[in-house]
């Protein structure tokens, strides 16, 4: 009888198992490595050892995150300034308590973990207050509204020894990790240039004043932003198109893809030294005011350059697409080849760049195949999660600084060590923003 080839049988099994899942299309060596690692991952906490979870910000993203988190804990309470959203979340998760003021939720001793799904301009206040209350935090991205908020948040999280996972879940996607490992290990030669392609934002308006919906505390929702009228297009999903609350796609998708670019370049605790940004279309007065179309050219101290472009802006250096548009994703261009990665896609200038296994002595990056699972595992181990607070701060700082350059219409110089804009007092003031009382840092004192 012929002895079966057990190694080939295992590879065939792994490949078949992966074909219907998230690993479809990846090289056999990486499929086998990934599934073997997943089999050894710790399971969620037992029913008798599940932490209490509090959801703050009960919109679609917050509830999506909480639905992911509930496998690892018990949802005790929810909070939202929109009573309808809070009621829907309370019912969905079987929570016992509902609040309109998140500070009341943080007072509960049976809550150990906060899932922060609030609009961007509330992220920092909620996260700092949670850290001071002794809670660990899963926070949606972008982590902050300004660079200064990020600097403050890093200090608070570390001072209170909290675990904070930023919801940049692409770090827990094998394609993005492999792309960065290929770049970090010199598969494309010396890294020279990166292209970050982001969706084009909406250009709409103007929007007339509308009555505030029943159950929505508009003043609380508006928070630190300047007081202005509700118009039906400045809450919930659409908040991200207004600069007082967010930064458009530049900070929304930019939080994801800038993070991957920094990971691949090995600059996740640093950043570029210069930004030259331009808005490519006039926004409509009275309408969305976060830049819709833009081009930002960045340069690192190493000489590596990076272009941040919306999808309807082309790049002559692009290696993917027709050069008239920039695909959503990250392109790494090196002296000997290129790699492009996006959600569900990984390509290279030569197939063997991906298909050839990395050698045993290769640099391997932090491995996580479950972003929320990694967070809860770190609650037990007290080790840093895959997207720790410093990483989230630095990646969104790239977007904030790009947005400042775009709004000023001129280049700015950045010192990533001191975290200061150099030689431009007006730009330097824009790393923070005035906060409307009482929604300043005293609100969470």
N, C-alpha and C positions, 0 to 999 in steps of 0.2 A: 504493500500500500504506500502511495506517495504521501510524504509528510507535508501537511499544508504549511504555506508561508505565513506564519502568524503575524509578522510585521506588516506584510502587505494587507492581510485581512483587517488588521487594526486600522491601518490608514484608510482602507476602503470604507470601513464603518464610520470613521470620523468624518470623512468627506461626505458620505451620504447624510449623516446626521446634520452636518453644517449646511447642506445644500438648500434646505428649506428655512434656514434661519439667517441671523444677522451676519454669519461668516461666509455666505455665498460669494463665490468669485475670488476668494483669497487663496494664496498659495497653500499647498498641502502642508508644508512644514509649519506654517503659522496656525493653521486650523488645528493640527494635532497638539501643538504647544498650548494653544488657548484653551481647548476643551479639557486637556489634562489639568491645567491650572484651575479651571472652574470646578472640576470634580473635587479638588482639595480645599476649596474655599469654605470658610466657616458658615454654618447655617444661621438663620435669624435666631434671636434670643428665644428661649422657651416661653410658653404662655405664662409661667410664674415669674418671669424675669423681664417683662417688657416695660420700657420706660413710658411715662406719660407724655403725650404730644399735645402741643397747642398750636393751632393754625392761626396766623395773623395775616389777613389779606385773603378773602374768600372768593376771589374771582376765578376765572377758568384756570390760570396758571397755578395759583395757590392750591386749588382743589386737586389739580392734576398731581402736583408734588405730594400733597397729603395722601392721596390715594396710593401713591408709591410707598410712602413712609409707613402707612398703617400696617403693612406686613411685618414691621419690626417693632411696633409699639401700639399703645392704646390712645386714641384721640379723645382727650378729656374735655377740651374747650376750644371754641373758635371766637375770633374777633374781627369785626369789620365795621367801618363807618357807614356802610350801606346795609341796613337792617335786613333787606331781602336776601342779599348775598350771604349774610351770616346765617339766616334761618335755613337757607338751602343747604349750606355746608353742615350745619348742626344735624339736619335730618340725614344727609348723605352718610355721615360718619358715625351717627349715633352718639354724638357728643352730649355730655351732661349740661354744659354751660355755654352761654353765648354772651358776648360783650360787644359794646361799641367802642370802648376805650381799651386799647391793647395793654395799657399799664395795669389795669385790673386783672387781666389774664396772667400777667407776669408775677403777680403777688401769690399765686397758687403754688403751694409746696409740692403738690402731686404732679406738677408739670416739670419735666426734665429737659424736654427738647422743644425748640421753636422751629416751625416751618414758616419762613417769611416770604409771603407772596404778594406783598404790598406793591403799589406803584413805586417807581425808582426813587422819587424824592423822599420817600419814607424809609427806605432800606436802612440807612445809617442810624437814624434815631431808634428804630426798632431793634437793630442789632446791638447797639451800644447798651440800650436799656436791658436787653436780654442777657448780655454778658455780665452786667452789674448785678443782675438778679440770680446769677449762677446757672443760667441755662446754656446748653449747647445749641448750636444754630445751623440750620440748613437754609441758606439765603439765596433767593433768586438773584440772577444777574440782570443788568450791570450792578456791581456791588455797591456803588456810590453814585451820587449826583455830581460831586466835584472831587478834584485831587485832594484838597484839604480834608474832606470827610474821610477819605481813605487813610490818610496818615493818622488821623485821630482814631479810627476804628482799629487799625492794626495795634496801636498801643493799648486800647481797652481790652481787646481779645486776649492779648498776651499777659496783661497785668492781672486779669481774672482767670487765666489758665483755662480758657474755654476752647472747645472744638468748634470750628466754623468751616463748613463745606460750602463753597460757592457753586451754584447750580450750572456750572459750565460742563455739562455732561459729555461733551465731545472728548474730554480727557479720559473718559471711561469707555471709549469706542476704539476697538482694536485697529481700525484703519488709520485713525489720527495718530495713535501711539506709534504704529509701525512707520508711518510717513516721517515722524519726527526722529525715530531711531535711525532710519536710513540716512537722513540728513546729518544727524549728529555723528554717525559713524563713517562719514565721508563717501557714501555710495554715489553721490552726485559731484564728487570732487569738492573744491572749496566753495562754500556757499557765497553767492554774490548778490542775489536780489530775491525779494519775495513780493508776491502780488496777492493782496487780500481783496477778494471780490465780495461785495455786500449787495443786498437787494436795494433797488431804488425806492426811496420813500415816496409817500403820497404828496401831491401838491394840490390842495383843495382849499375852499373857502371863498369869500368870508362867511362866518357863521353868526347869525343874529342871536341875541339873548333869548333864553327859554326858561320856563319855570323849573325850579329845582324839583326833582322827583320826590315824592313822599318817601320818608325813611332814609334819605341820604343827608348826612350832616356835611353840607357843602363846605363850610368853613374849616372843619376838621380835615376833610379830604384835601382841600387846597393847601393846608399846612404851611410850610415855610415859604411857599411861592407867594408872589404879590397878589393882593386881593383883586379878583376880577369876576365877571359874570359867568354863570353857568350857560353853556350854549349847546349841550347835547353831544358835543364832539371833543370835550376836554375831560372826560372821565373814562374809567375802565380801559378797554383795549386802546382807545385813541389817545390816552394821555401821552404816549411815547412820541407823538409827533410835535409836541410842544416843548420848547427849550426850557421853560421854567420847571418842567417836571422830568425831563429826560434829554435825549439828544438825537432822536430819530433812529434810523437804521445804523447810524454810525456808532451809537452806543448799544443798540439792541443786538443785532447780529455781530457788530464789531466786538462786543465782549467775548463772543465765541471764537471768532476767527483770529483776532489779534492774539488771543491766548495761545492758539495753536502755532502761530508764527513765532511768538516768543519762545514757546517750548522747543520748537525745531531749531531755532537760532541759539538756544542756550542762554537766553537773556530774560528768563522769567522773573528774575529778581532785579532787573534793571530796566532799560528801555532806550529808545532812540535819543540822540543828542540834538536833532533838529527836525522841524516840521514845517512844511510849506504847503498850506492848504488853500483851495479856491472853491467857492460855490459856483456851480456851472449853470444855475438857473435862478431867476428871481422868485422868491416866495410871494404868495398873494397876500397883500395887506389884509389883516383881519382873519387870516386863515392860518394853517399850520406853519410854524416858523422854524422848526428844526430842518436843517439843510436836507434837501431831497436828492440832489445830484451834486457830486463833489469829486475832487481829486486831491489827494494828500500825498506828498512825497516826503519820506522820512529817511534819515541816515543814522546809523549806529557808529559808535566810536571805533568799532572793528573795521569800518569801511563798507559793511553790508548795507544795502539800501532796501527800501520797502515802499511800494505803492499801495495806497488804500483807495479803492475806486468803487463807485456804485456800478451795478450790472450794465447800465446803459452807457457807460463810459469805456472807451477802448484803451488798449495799451499795446504799443509796438513791441514791447518785450514779452507779451503774453505767449505762452506755449500751448494754450488750450483755447479753442474757440476761433472766431474769425477776425480777431484784433479790433473789431468794431464794438464789441461788447466784452465784458469781463465776467466769466462764470462765477457763480456763488461758490466760494471755496478758497483754498490757499494753495498757491503755486510757489515751490521752492526751486530756484534756478541756480545751478552750480557750474563750475568750470568744465565738468565732465558729463552733465546730464541734468534732468529735472524730474521732479515729483509733483503731482497734483493730487490733492485730497479734498473731498467734500463728503457730505452725509451719503453713505451708500456707494461711494466711488473712490478708488485709488488707482492712479495711473502713473506711469513713468516713461521716460524717453526710450528705455529699452526694457522689455519684459523681465530680463534676468536681474535687473536691479531689485525687483520685488521677489521674484521666484527663488533666487539663490538664498539659502538660509544664512542668517547672521552667524558669524563664528562664535565659538564659546567664550572668547575674551572680549566680545563686543560690549559697548556701553548699552545697558538696558534701562529703560525708564520705568518710573513708578507704574505698576500694573494694577488696574482695576477694571473689572468687566461689569460692575454694577455700581453706579454712582451713589445711589441712596444706600445700598448695602455697605459700600466702603465707609460712608459717614457713620452708620450705626456700629460697624466694627471698630472704628476709631473711638467711639464713645466708650467701648470696653477697654481698648488698649491704651488710650490717651496719646496715641501717636498722631502725627499730622495726617489729615486726609489728602487725597490726590490734588484737590484744588484748595489749598489752605488760603488764609486771609491775605497773606502778602502777595500771592500769585494773582488773586482776583483784583487786588488793588493796583498792581503794576499793569496788568493787561487792560483794565479800563482806564488807567491813566493815559495810555496811548490814545484811546478814543477821545478822552476829554481834551487833551492837548491838541489833537488834530482838529477838534471842533472849535477850540479857541482860535487857532490859526485861520480856519475857514471864516469865522465870524469877523475877524479883524482884517482878513484879506491880505495878510503879509506873513512872511516866515517868522518863526520864533526859535530861540535856542533854549535847550533844556539841559540842566545838570541832573542826571539821574541818581547821582550819589547824594547830593544835598536836597534833591527833589525841589528844585527852584527854577523858574524861568529867568534867564540871564539877559540883562541889558535892555529890558522893555518893561518899565513900571506898569503901564496900562495892562499889558498881557499878564504880568505877575499877579495883579489884583484879581484876575479872573479864575485863579485856581480855587477861589472860594466865592461864595455869593452871600449877599445880605439875606437874613432870615427874618420873616415877618413875625413879630411878637404875637402871641406867646410861644409860637412854634419855633423856638431856638433851642440851644442846648440846655437851657434852664427847664424846658418842658420835661426832660427826662432826668433831672437832677435828683 
